[in-house]
Amino acid sequence: MSAPPRVLHALSPEHRALLLSVAREVAFAEDTRIFEAGGVADRFWVLRSGTVSLYQYVLAERRISVATLGPGDLLGWSWLFPPHRWDFGAEAFSPVRAYEFDASAVAALGERDPSLELALTRTVGTILAHRLEMTRSALIERYAHPSGRLV
């Protein structure tokens, strides 16, 4: 499977400049919880350095990591789709620097430039498809019985 697109590199230089015009630089210390599943998804990030773990609770007190994101990766996509709630939690696995984007500011850019909105939606969709396939493969690998049956 090929690697997912990096959000900023997947956009044209003009669209990249527009998107970065509403970005702000942020940093998260190691072990910082960036967001929790179910919380309001009103922003997203593009990681510049460090790593972030996406996790899901499988029991009230047990969580599993479903992905690790690094430089260039998109963190957060739930801002794009109703009901605008996080599907996973995210925690800084190491010190992180990122560009942070306010969802309403990005939506306003998309209203002014529909081609940016389309390019961003297609890129996020491609990333989602890749992450879904990675998660599916990881679950099968983790829970498949040596006989080939799921347990």
Buried (B, 14 or more C-beta within 10 A) or exposed (E): EEEBBBBBEBBEEEBBEBBEEBBEEBBBEEEBEBBEBEBEBBBBBBBBEBBBBBBBBEEEEEBEBBBEBEBBBBBBBBBBEEEEBBBBBBBBBBBBBBBBBBBEBBEEBBEEBEEBBEBBEEBBEBBBEBBEEBBEEBEEEEEEEEEEEEE
